[in-house]
């Protein structure tokens, strides 16, 4: 990953420490597609169109996490602010359209807002518009991939770092990967830092299945768009019409699994490689782990986050947790 910083002259500072290395990216994608169980990282779901489709998913009646989490913040924001403290360096991981963090500004009153996302162009535009709405808040957008490393530039204040990771995006990590991720966050905090995170809780399988396979097919479009992104990134010749979306809860592994399944025997080619997919063969595109609340708090404690405060909705479907660096 290049270490040079790319800045623009917009009112909100934007720092890009990530530029995809085409050779490394193609090697990663090719290795995943050629694996016995074909797989791609969920980060490739979020190109410009994928990010917009995910915004649409969040409005679906079946997709409860966004509105349930928002309801928790609405009901308990005063308590959450008391636990997290005001005037923090609010570091918004996987910020997307920044809407979730923006709703907290009036109460948390961050000294600096640092949205972070790998979808660089989408984030750059979003931060520019957000700065016009909140000119009194210092903003530093970061275009970087934090999935395997967290190298924050000097422009990010060190004091009172509050990492914000809503939406249960942590579910995309396996529990072992989540623990390693929390260790990285803890290492980036001084003793006055903390974490504010949303986590989806275990619930009835039918509710979970519907949330990831909605009646309108928006989640299917989101998943299938990955193929168009792969065509662009890898020079592949995927035909979207040859594939179907699958999304369901695996009770044994306590996770949602998303796949793209070949509708018939087919061959996909890209520079230097090809793969024959048989009808019914799948590409594994995403996991979303669901947790028991105490299991998740224990995971945070293993990484050095303690004094956890937890807020849930009335049905116990979702939790917002604040924990301090200890």
C-alpha angles and dihedrals in degrees: 000000000000115000097205115111122229114204131182131203097242118130089255112059114239122197122189116195094161129075117160113245101225095212094048092044093050091047091051094048093044093050091051095048092047095048117111086254103037110228141172131191115259089232088078090064089073109073116134094282093040091054090052092047090052089053087056091049089057089061095053119112091229094052100081101167098082099047093037092053090045089052091053091052091047092050099042107023092119092054092043091052090048090053096042098037130224128269095041131153094251109208109191110201115206088004098179107172091354091230096128094053093042090060089060098050098091092053104032093039095200118210088213131011116209114184113192127196141147091221090085103179093044091050094045091056093044094051091049091056093042092053089059090056095046107030092159094064120082107234130193116177117205122203101198143122108245096175095102105013138020112209107165117194123235090258088076110086116240098210122092096354110189113189111209117200110165133168096052090274085150085077090076088071123074111242090259091049090047090054091051089048092052090050089056091050091048091051089054092054129079117212091281094058132100150168131249110191141168119220130185114228130218113270143149114327094228091058092049094046092052092049091060099037105041125189095243092054097235092133088049090054090048091053095042091050086069087074091057089049090051090051089054097044100038104026089241127156103226113160109212091210090062092065140062132204122245124186125167144143117262102208095193093055095033093231143110111241123203124196142170110225126202112241092206140358108297144156125228120198134193132166109305097359148050138187132207112219118196121216108281094020113134144215110214105223107168147002125201113191120208121208144202105239096240092047089056094047089052090052090054091049091055088058095049102267115126144157087063119192117196132198125185139178120257092264094049092236098131139017137207112205132190118194131175128228104253 
